[in-house]
């Protein structure tokens, strides 16, 4: 049997930058032969032959082969009779852009795993800006069996549903060749300005490139007057300033060599229009300025958090800050990396790519590799949870998804409840010594690998954070709503329990001293950022897992319901429409499942409206809800700041019990309810939405079918468990990274 192969497709000039670190990893970690398959489009792009020389030099170092494909038939012949991994540095179904990649993927034998790499922060199909959407639309797909991303699913705003099963989060491949530095040395090269004037971003919504060049020339003129030089780096693929043969100022030094040959840490700063080179610089601890058009038309939202500059005065102010406030700029840039969610522990990135390549090149005759067959990250063995009490959030967000691991003996969970401490003291306020003893005993009993403070706002916050730090144990704070700013609307008791000053202080201390703040939704994470928290924060794609308890059934609509506990103000906006539906449909019933009171307007319907009290146990409550056989479940939300950060729990619960969901448009339900998995009420027009589903039973049934398919695919307990393991691993990586510098495994040729 022939040896497995790792084959890299080279089409765009920048593809070599993208795949080069993985090629060295493949040569080091696998027994596979390394090959470079050069597309028929590459030659026309590499008119000077510079990149062909680079390919040959790398191939020589790796004992790899280089094959030129003049047609797709050549690629077909080159791949026949072989197996392994076929990796594309750029791939999508956008017409003309990557059609050669798609054709090569199409003729690859079934023994090859086809892999698509995210090659930029805003790759089409991964994270698109507005200009990308204008040029290419929203429904971008990939030819790869596996799609390697830099960040988890919640951060991939453009990854459509059909492509999500392919996702394998690796982190950015440029970290595979990044050297660790512990001391800062003054740069010797001055500043670097990068241009990507060929980009769709700078042209789709206006001729922004002209403004950039004008300001750049003015900036060079000012620096030239004091004897300073400026390095200009053209985009490796676009080469706008080179191809246009632009007249540059005398103090401009052109740097057009491959980025992996550039000592980017030797530059004092970098200025660029929105481009992934900014991420390269941020990862290398180089201060960056993001150029934006002065009119604000160009979409650069993903770079929010980095220093924005437009006019010449902004460029000069940025240069002043670089020289006076460098450490402050770098600290802000680390927060930016936290916010965009890039996996950036170099050792973890190395291991993830290595697992993918080793898995795909091992065995006798491997089938194309499914993401689900890749080995999951090793879970912690012992976890300690601090919580105010044994509440629903703890049980559903952690205990339930981890139950299988605990049952199988792979994990042991320990709990420390403030309520238990107070009960043991007969309601007396614990003393400082008693609090210290309680926290210490919890740590000593559990000997945890990870500590999780689940919505914790009780006593001992400082002791928990201190002991976790002293014992080098990763600390995670978990929040599923804005417990620092609870509104009064949900009820006086809820408001008072959260907004007591000592509880606010406890939450703030734990969040500020955690290795990772795990947020239920991205808007909640953004809210905490607005409050000034700068700890690493992560969000998952799932808040509440679900399973189909009542399969979709085509039947007449006879029962509508609402689940509500302390948010009667939300339900109130739909009440008038529910009343009208009951008036017009004598056989229709309405049920309120939860603790809020039945509105007076509905009491006139007598036995046709009912209040159902849930069981204490959540699973028993869901079984009781399933028994009600609802046809439609409503999810209204008032337009208020607290609701912006809410989770999509009602959609999960209603879908689980076979009810079609109607939800307020423009809320957290937009994502899970997309593609016909929910019906949206616009401008509080609940009546027309309710009436539409009531009058069209088949439409209601088909909506539930789609929703339950999504529930199984995207909201399973297995996915929530994997998400938790990823959070635990992220926290451990962050803690380790902060305790001591991480050194990337040395690779030949880097």
N, C-alpha and C positions, 0 to 999 in steps of 0.2 A: 504494500500500500504506500502511496506517495506521502511525503511529509506535508503537514498542514501549512497553509500560507497566510500571511497577513499582507493584503494587497491594498495599496493606497492609490486612489484615483486623483490625478492632478489635472485640473481643468483651468481654474482661475490662477493668476499669478500668486495671489495671497494664500492659495491652498497649501503651499509648501510650509508657510509659517504655521498653518493650522495643524498639519499632520506630523510635522517633524518631531515634536517631543514624544508623540505616541509611537513613532517608528523606532526611536531609541529604546523606549520601554519594551516594545515587542521583541526587539533583538536581545534584550537583557533577560526578560521574564518568561519567554516562551521558547519552545523548540521549533517554532515555525520558520519557514523561509520568508524573508521580507522582500516585497516587490513594489516597484512604482510603475503604475500604468498611466502613461501620459496621453491625455485626450487629444483628438484631432483639432480641438479648438485652442489648445494651449499654444501651439506654434505661432499663430497669428498674433496672440497677445504678447508673447515674449520675443518681440521683433529684434531686440539687441542680443538675444541669446544669454543674458545674464542669469536667468533663473534655471535654464537648462544646465549651466555649469554648476549651479548650486545643487541641483538634483544629483548630478553625477558625483559630486564631491561627497555628499551624504551617503549615497549608495556605496561608494568605495569604502567609507568608514564602517558601514554596517554589513559589508559583503552582500549587499542587496543587488537585485537586477532591475534594470530600467527598460521598459518596452514602450515604443512609440506606436500608438494606434491611429492609423489614418482614417479608419472607418469603424463603425460599430462591429462590423464583421471581424476586424482584427482583434477587437476586445473579446468577442465570442471565442475565437480560436485560442487566444491567450489564456482564457479561464477554463476551457474544457478539460475535463479529467482531473481537476484540482478541487480542493476543499479548504475551508478556513474562514477568514474574515475579509470582507470587502468594505473599505472605509472611504467615505467621501467627505472632503473638507467643506463642501458646500452642496446643498441638495434642496430642491423644491420642484413643484410642478409649474412654476411660473414660466410662461412661454419664452423661449429663446435663452433665458438666463442660465438654466441648468439642464437643458434638454439632453445634452450629451451624457450627463451623469445618469439621468433617468433611463436613457437607452442602455447604458452599460449595466445598470442594476437589472434591467429587464432581461438581459441575455445571460446573467450569472447563473451557473448551475445551482441546484438546490442544496448542494453541500456547503455553500457559502452563506454566512450570516452577513447581511447587508447592514451597514452602520452609517447613520447620518450624524454629523457633528454640528453642534451649535458653534459657530465660528465668530460670533459677535454678540454684544449685549442686546442689540435690537435686530437679530436675525428675523427675516420674514418667516412666519409660521411659529415663531417662538414668542417674541415680544415686538410687535410692530408699532411704529409711530403713525401719526395721522398721514404723513406723506407716503409712507409705505402702503397704507390702505387705499389712498387715492390712486396710487400707481398699480397696485397688484390685487386689490380686493382683500377680503377677510378669510376666505376658505382655502388656505394654502395647505397642501399635503406633501408628504415626503415619500421617497421610494424605498427608504431603509426599513428593515425589520425592527431595528432598534434605533431610537433617537436619543442621543446623549446630550443632556442639557447641563447648564452651569448652575441651575437653581431648581428648587422643587416646583411642583405643579402649580401651587397657588400664585407663584410669581410669573408664570408663563401665560400672559393674558391673551395671546393669539393662538395657543395650541388648541385646535378644535377637537371636538369629542372623539372623532374617528381615529385620531392619532395618539390619544392619551395612553392607550394600552401599550404603546411602543416605548414609553418613557423610561429612561435609565439615567438617574441624576449622578453625574460624575464630578461636577465642578469644571472649571476652565482648564483646558489642557496646557495653557502657558505656565501654570504653576508647576508643571512637571520639570521645568528647566530653570525655575527661579532659585537663585542662590539666597541663603539667609544672611542678612547683615545685622550686626548688633550695635555697631557704632556708626554715627553719622560723620562723614568727612565732607568738607566743603567741596561743592562740585567744581569741575575745571572747565566745563564746556559752555557756561552761561545758560541761556534759555533756549527751548525748542518750541517752534510753532508748527503744528501739523495741519495739512490741508486735505480735505476730502471733497473738493469742489465738484467732482463728478457725481456725487451722491444724489439720489432721488430727493433726499431731505432738503437739499439746498436749491432744488429746482421745481419740485411739484407745486409748491404754493407761492412761488415768486423767485426772482433772480437774486437770491440772497448772497450768492458767491461774489458778486460785484462789490457789495458792501463790505464783505470780509476782506477782500484784497485791498480796498481803499484804506481801511483802518490799519491793516497790516503794514502797508507802505508808510503811513504816517508814523506808526510805532517804530519802524526801523529807522526812519529819518531822525526821530528824537533820540533813540539810543545811539545812532551813529554820531550824533553831535557831541557825545561824551565818550566816544571811542569804544563803545560796546558792540559786540557782534550778536547776531541772532541766527540760530540754525533753523532752516526750513526743511521739513520732511514731507514730501509728496506721498499721497496714498499709494501703496505698492501696486494696486490694480488700476486705479484711475489715472495717476500720473498727470494730473491736469496742468500743473505749472510747467512740466517738462514738455508735454505735447503741444501746449500753446506757445512755448518758447517766450514766456513772459519776461519782460525787463525787470530785474530785481535790483534792489538797492545794493550799493557796493559792500555794505557790511553784512550781507546775507550769505550764510554758508549753506550750501545744499547738501543734505544728507539723504542719500537714496539707496543705501545698502540694506540688506535684510534686517529686520528688527532684532533677530536673535544674535546679530553681530554688533548691535549697538549697546554700549554700556549706558543704559538709560538712567542709572543712578548717578551718573556723572553730570547730569543736567540739573540746573538750579530750579527749573520749573518747566511746565508744559502748558501751552495754550492751543486749543483746538476747537473747531466746531464740533457738535455732538458726534462722537465716534468712539469705537472700542479702544482706540489707543489711549484714551483717558483712563480706562480701567487698568491697562498695562501700567500706566504711570502711578496710579493710586496704589496698586499692589506693590509697586517698587518704592513707595514712600516718597514720591516726587509731588510737590504741590501742583495742582492743576487749576486752570481757569477754563470755563466752558463758554465759548463765544456763542451769542444768540443775536438774531437780528433785532434791531432797535424797536421795530414795530411789534414784536412778540408774536408774529404769525407762525413761525416755524415751531413744530412740536418738539420740545426738549424736556418734557416732564420727567422722564426717567432719570435725568441727571440733576433733578432737584436735590439740594443738599451739598452740591459742589459749588464753588464760587462762580457766579454768572458774570460775564463781562460782555459789553457791546461796543460802546463808543471808546474813543482813544482815552478819555479820562478814566474809564473803567480798567483798561489795560495798565495804565500807570499806577492806579490804586492797587491793583493786584500785585504788581511788581514790588510796590512798597510793603505790602503785607507779607510777601514771601520773605523779604529781607528783615522784617521786624517781628513777624508773628508766625514764623514757620511752623512751630509745634502746634499752635492753635489750628492752623489750616489742616495739618496732618490728622489731628484728632477728629476734626469735622469730617474728613474723608473716610476715616474708619467707621464712623457712624453711617455714612452713605453706604458703605459696603454691607453693614449690618442690615440696613433697610431694604436693599434690593435682594437680599437673601442668597447671594452667591456662596456656594460651598468653597471655603478657601483655606482649609487646613491642608498644606501640601502633601503630607503623608497620607491623609485620607483620600485625596484626589488620586494620588499614585496607586493606592490599593484598589480603588474602584475601577480604574482603567485596567489595572492588572487582572482583577477578577474577571472582567468582561472578556479580555483577550485570552486568558488561560482557559476559561470555561468553553469558549468557542473554538479553541484549537486542540482541545483534549478529546480523547475517545477515538473510536474506530471510524465512524462515519456519521458525524453529528448532524442532526436535523437543524434547520434554522432555529436559533436560540430564542426562546420566549423570555421576557423579563421575569416572569414568575419563577423560572427555573434557576435564576441567579441566586447564589447564597446570600441570605439576609445578613445584616450587620449583627455581630455578636451582642446579645442583650446583657444588661447588667444582671447579676445574680440576686442581689438584695436591694430592695428599694424601701425608703422610709418616707411616709407621707405625713405632713403636718396639715391639719384642717381644723376649722372651727368646730365641726361636728361631722358625723357620718352622713353627709348630705348627698343629694342627687348628682351634683356635678362630679364629686369624687367617684361615686359608684359607676356612673355611666361613661365618664371620660377616661377613667383609669382602671378601676377594679374589673369591670365587665370585659373590656378588650384584653386585659392581661390574665384573665381567669384561666385560660387554656394553658398558658405557660406555667402558672402556679400549680395547676392540677397535674401537669406532666413533670413536676419537680424541677423545672428549668429556672424558676424564679420564686423568690419568697418576698411577700409584701408585709410591711409593718406600718402601724398607724399610731399617731399621737394626736388626740383630740383635746382641744382646749375645754370643751364641755365636760369631758371625763375628769380632767384636773379639777374643775370647779365643783363637780358633783362630789368628788372625794373629799373636798374641803367643806362640804355642806353649805356651799354658796358663799363662803367667805372669800375675800379678795386674797389671792396668793401673795406671799412675800417674795422679795427678790431672791432669797436663798431657795425657796421652794420652786420658783420658776427655773433657776439654774439647774437644780437637781432634776427637775422633770425633763428638761431638754437633754441633759447629759445622760440620764437613764435611757431615754429613747434612742440616742445614738449608740450607747454601749450595748443595748439589747439587739438592735438591728444590724450593727456593723455594716452600714449601707455602702453600696457602690455609687448610688445617686440619691439625693434628697429632693423631694418635691414639696413645695409649699402651695397647696391647692386652694386658691382664693383665701389664703390665710391672712387674718387681720387680728389675731389674738395676742396674748402675752408671749414674751420670750423671743420676739423677732430678732433683737440684737444678738441674743445668745445662739439662735439657730444659725444666723449668718456667720458669726464668729467661729463657732465650732466646725462648721462645714469648711471654712477657710483654713483653720489650723490643721484639720485632718486631711486636707487636700481632697475633699469630696465635692463633686460637681453639685451645684445648687440650682434648681429650676423653680421659677415662680410661674404659676399657671393662673391666668385670668380669662374669664369668659364673659365679662361685661365690665363697664367702667365703674368699678367699685370705689374709685376716688371721687366720683361726682354723680352719685345716685340721685335721680330726680324725685320729687315728691309724689308724682302721679301714680307710681305703682302702689303707694300706700304708706301711711305714717310709720307703721312698724318696720317695714323694709328700709325706709329712709333713715330712721333713727338707728337701726342696728349697723348700718354701713357708715354713716356720716359722723359717728362719735369720734372726737379728735384723736384719741389714743389709737383707734383702729386705722384711721387714715395714716397716722405716723408709722404704724407697723407695716402697712402695705408699702408705703414709700421706702422704708428702710430695706425691706426684703427685695423689692424690685431693684433698688439701687445697688444691692450687694450680690445679686444672683449672677451666675455665669450665663444664664439664658432666661429670658422672659418669653414664655410660650403663650401666645395669644390665640383666642378662638377664631378671630377673623382679622383680615387685613385692615379694615377700617378701625378696629380696636387698637391694633398696633400703631396705626397712624395717629390716633388720639393720644396715646401715651407718648409718642414722639413730640406731639405738640405741647405736652406738659413738661418736656425737657429731659425725659429719661434717655440715656445714651448707652444703656446696656445692649448687648446683642439680643435681638428679638426675632422670633420665628412664628409663622402661622402655618397651619396645616390646611389641607383641602377638605378635611372632614371635621365637623364638630361633634355631631351625633351620628353614630352608625345606625343602620336599619336593616330589617329583613322583611320579606313579603309574608305577612300573616294571613292576609285575605287576597287571593289572586283577583285580577281584574275580571269583571263580569258585566256583560251587556244586559242591562235591565232598566226599567223605568226609574226615574228619580223620585224617591219618596221621602228621603231623610237628608237634611243638611245639618252640619254641626260646627262647633267652635270649641277648641281647647283653650282654656284661660284660667290663670291662677291669680295674678295680681296686676293685670293690665286691662282693666275694664274700659279705660279711655281708648284703647285700640279698637276693641270690639264695638264701641259706641258708634264709630263712623259707618259701620255696615248695618246697624240695627234698622234704620228706616227701610232699607232695601229688603231685609229679611221680612219685615212686617208686610211689605207690599206683596212679596212672593207668597206668604201664607194667606193673605187675603184673596189672591187671585187663583190659588191652587188648594182647594179644600182638603185634598188627600195628603198634602205635604206636611211633614213634621220637622221640628227643629229641636236640637239637643245642645245643651251647654255642659261640657265635660270639664270639671275643675271646681275651683273654690269661689270664683266671683259670683255675684248675685244675678239672678235673672232680671233683665231690665223690665221696668213696669210696662213698657209698651208691648211686650210680648205676653204678658200674663193674661191678656184677654182671650188668648187662643186655648186656654184650658189644658186639656190632656194632650194637645198636639205639641206642646212645648214641655221639655223636661230638663231638670238639672241632675247630672250624674256625678256623684262623689267618687273620685279616684281612690284606688287602694294606696297604702303607704309605700309598698314596693313597686318600683317602676315597671318591672316586667309583668306583674299582676295587673297594673293599670293598663298597660298596652293590650293585654289579653282581654280586659273588660272593654276597652275601646274597640277592639276588633269585633267583639260580639255585638256591637251596636249597629254594624252594617251600614255605615254612612255612605251616601252616594257622592256627596260634595263636602269638602272641608274648607273653611274660609280662613284666610290669614291676613287680616287688615293691620296696617301699621300707621300710626300717626306720624306726620312729618315733624320730628323733633330730634335733637342731637343724640339722645340716648338710644333711639331706635336705629340710628345709622350703623351702630356697631353690633347690632343684634345678630344672632345666628339663624340658620334656616331650619330650625328644629321642627316647626309645624309641617313643613313640606315633607320631611322625612317621616314623621308620624302618620300624617294623612295618607301618604303614598303606601306606607307599610300596611295599612288596614283597607286598602282598595278604594280610597276616596279620591276623587278628582280635586285638585287644588285650585282655588282662586285666590290670588294674592295681590297686594298693592304693588303697582308697577314702580320701578325706580328704587327698589330696596334690595335687601340681601337675597331675595327670592329670584332676582333676575337671572342669576347663573344657573341654579338648579332647575329652574322652571323654563329655561330656554329650550328651543327646538321642539316646542309643543308639549313640554312636560308640565306645564301649568297654564292657566288662563289668567291674564292680568287685568285688574281693574284700574282704569285710568281716571284721574280726577274724581276719585271716590264714586265712580259709576258702578256700583255693585249690582244694581238691579239687572242691567243688561247682561252682565257676565253670568249671573245666576240663572237668568231666564234662558240664555243661550244653551247652557248645558242641560237645563231641565227639559227643553224642547227638543234636544238632539241627543238621545241616549247613546247612539253609536259614536258620536263625536266624543262624548264623555268617556266611553269605554276605551276608545283608541288613545285618548290622552293618558289614561291610567296605565295602559299597556306600555306606552313609551316611558312614563315616569318610573314604573317598576323595573323596566330594563335598566334605566340609569341607576336606580337604587342598588340593584345587584352589582352593577359594574363599578360604580364610583363611591358607594357609601356602605360597603360591607364591613363587618367587624374585623375581618382579616386586614383590610386596608387601614383601618384605624389603629390596629395593633402595630402594623408596619410603620405607621406615622409616629407612634409613640417611641418605638425603638430608634427611629431616626432622630427624634428630639433628644432622647437620652444620649445617643452617640454624639450629636452635635454639642451638647453641654459638656460631655467628657472631653471632646476635642478642644473646645474653647478653653476649658480649665487647664488642660495640659499645655496648650499653646501659650497661655499666659504665665504658667509656672516656669517654663524654660523654652528657649528658642528651638524651633523645629528645623532640622536640617534635612533637606530633600536627599534621598538616596543618590549617590554620585552616579552619573551616567557618562559613558564615553562620548566624547565629541561635544560636550556641552560646557 
